[in-house]
Amino acid sequence: MRRLAYRARATLAALTFALTLAACKREPDFNERYEAASAKVTQTAREIDDRIAATGVPEPDAPDGPGE
Protein backbone atom coordinates (compact mmCIF):
# COMPACT_ATOMS: atom_id res chain seq x y z
CA MET A 1 0.00 0.00 0.00
CA ARG A 2 2.84 2.39 0.79
CA ARG A 3 4.38 1.65 -2.55
CA LEU A 4 1.16 2.61 -4.32
CA ALA A 5 0.94 5.87 -2.36
CA TYR A 6 4.56 6.68 -3.22
CA ARG A 7 3.93 5.93 -6.89
CA ALA A 8 0.81 8.11 -6.89
CA ARG A 9 2.71 11.01 -5.31
CA ALA A 10 5.58 10.63 -7.76
CA THR A 11 3.15 10.59 -10.69
CA LEU A 12 1.35 13.66 -9.34
CA ALA A 13 4.66 15.49 -8.91
CA ALA A 14 5.76 14.60 -12.44
CA LEU A 15 2.43 15.77 -13.90
CA THR A 16 2.60 19.01 -11.95
CA PHE A 17 6.13 19.64 -13.17
CA ALA A 18 5.18 18.87 -16.78
CA LEU A 19 2.14 21.16 -16.67
CA THR A 20 4.21 23.93 -15.12
CA LEU A 21 6.75 23.70 -17.93
CA ALA A 22 4.00 23.62 -20.56
CA ALA A 23 2.34 26.71 -19.08
CA CYS A 24 5.54 28.77 -19.09
CA LYS A 25 5.95 30.11 -22.59
CA ARG A 26 8.71 32.42 -23.66
CA GLU A 27 7.67 36.00 -24.37
CA PRO A 28 8.24 37.02 -28.01
CA ASP A 29 11.20 39.32 -28.51
CA PHE A 30 11.06 42.67 -30.31
CA ASN A 31 11.74 41.23 -33.77
CA GLU A 32 9.02 38.61 -33.42
CA ARG A 33 6.49 41.21 -32.25
CA TYR A 34 7.53 43.57 -35.07
CA GLU A 35 7.15 40.86 -37.72
CA ALA A 36 3.71 39.89 -36.40
CA ALA A 37 2.54 43.51 -36.34
CA SER A 38 3.95 44.14 -39.81
CA ALA A 39 2.19 41.08 -41.21
CA LYS A 40 -1.10 42.18 -39.63
CA VAL A 41 -0.81 45.72 -41.04
CA THR A 42 0.05 44.38 -44.49
CA GLN A 43 -2.92 42.00 -44.43
CA THR A 44 -5.27 44.78 -43.32
CA ALA A 45 -3.98 47.07 -46.06
CA ARG A 46 -4.59 44.36 -48.67
CA GLU A 47 -8.13 43.83 -47.38
CA ILE A 48 -8.83 47.57 -47.56
CA ASP A 49 -7.38 47.78 -51.07
CA ASP A 50 -9.50 44.80 -52.16
CA ARG A 51 -12.66 46.43 -50.78
CA ILE A 52 -11.86 49.70 -52.54
CA ALA A 53 -11.10 47.90 -55.80
CA ALA A 54 -14.39 45.99 -55.56
CA THR A 55 -16.43 49.21 -55.48
CA GLY A 56 -15.40 50.16 -58.99
CA VAL A 57 -14.94 53.77 -57.92
CA PRO A 58 -11.80 55.40 -59.35
CA GLU A 59 -9.35 56.70 -56.81
CA PRO A 60 -9.08 60.51 -56.66
CA ASP A 61 -5.70 62.11 -57.24
CA ALA A 62 -4.27 62.17 -53.76
CA PRO A 63 -1.36 64.45 -52.81
CA ASP A 64 1.98 62.75 -52.24
CA GLY A 65 2.41 64.08 -48.74
CA PRO A 66 1.36 66.69 -46.23
CA GLY A 67 1.08 70.21 -47.52
CA GLU A 68 1.13 69.27 -51.18
TIKE-10853 format. One record per residue (C-alpha): x, y, z; residue number from 1; chain. Coordinates in Angstrom, 3 decimals. Layout:
! residues N
       east      north         up   pos   unit
          X          Y          Z   NUM      A
...
! end
This chain:
! residues 68
       east      north         up   pos   unit
      0.000      0.000      0.000     1      A
      2.840      2.395      0.787     2      A
      4.383      1.646     -2.552     3      A
      1.157      2.614     -4.322     4      A
      0.941      5.873     -2.360     5      A
      4.561      6.679     -3.221     6      A
      3.930      5.931     -6.894     7      A
      0.807      8.106     -6.889     8      A
      2.706     11.014     -5.309     9      A
      5.583     10.634     -7.762    10      A
      3.154     10.590    -10.686    11      A
      1.352     13.659     -9.342    12      A
      4.664     15.490     -8.906    13      A
      5.759     14.597    -12.443    14      A
      2.427     15.765    -13.899    15      A
      2.596     19.013    -11.946    16      A
      6.133     19.639    -13.171    17      A
      5.184     18.875    -16.782    18      A
      2.140     21.157    -16.666    19      A
      4.209     23.935    -15.121    20      A
      6.749     23.704    -17.931    21      A
      4.002     23.625    -20.557    22      A
      2.339     26.714    -19.079    23      A
      5.541     28.769    -19.090    24      A
      5.947     30.109    -22.591    25      A
      8.712     32.424    -23.657    26      A
      7.671     36.000    -24.369    27      A
      8.239     37.019    -28.009    28      A
     11.205     39.317    -28.512    29      A
     11.056     42.671    -30.312    30      A
     11.739     41.232    -33.769    31      A
      9.023     38.605    -33.422    32      A
      6.492     41.207    -32.248    33      A
      7.534     43.568    -35.072    34      A
      7.151     40.855    -37.723    35      A
      3.713     39.891    -36.402    36      A
      2.539     43.510    -36.338    37      A
      3.950     44.142    -39.810    38      A
      2.189     41.082    -41.212    39      A
     -1.100     42.183    -39.634    40      A
     -0.807     45.720    -41.037    41      A
      0.053     44.376    -44.493    42      A
     -2.918     41.999    -44.433    43      A
     -5.269     44.776    -43.324    44      A
     -3.978     47.066    -46.065    45      A
     -4.593     44.364    -48.669    46      A
     -8.132     43.826    -47.381    47      A
     -8.830     47.568    -47.558    48      A
     -7.375     47.777    -51.072    49      A
     -9.497     44.803    -52.157    50      A
    -12.656     46.434    -50.777    51      A
    -11.859     49.699    -52.538    52      A
    -11.099     47.899    -55.801    53      A
    -14.391     45.988    -55.558    54      A
    -16.431     49.207    -55.478    55      A
    -15.397     50.163    -58.992    56      A
    -14.936     53.773    -57.923    57      A
    -11.799     55.396    -59.346    58      A
     -9.352     56.700    -56.809    59      A
     -9.078     60.505    -56.661    60      A
     -5.697     62.113    -57.244    61      A
     -4.270     62.169    -53.763    62      A
     -1.363     64.449    -52.815    63      A
      1.979     62.746    -52.243    64      A
      2.405     64.078    -48.744    65      A
      1.356     66.688    -46.228    66      A
      1.082     70.213    -47.518    67      A
      1.128     69.267    -51.178    68      A
! end
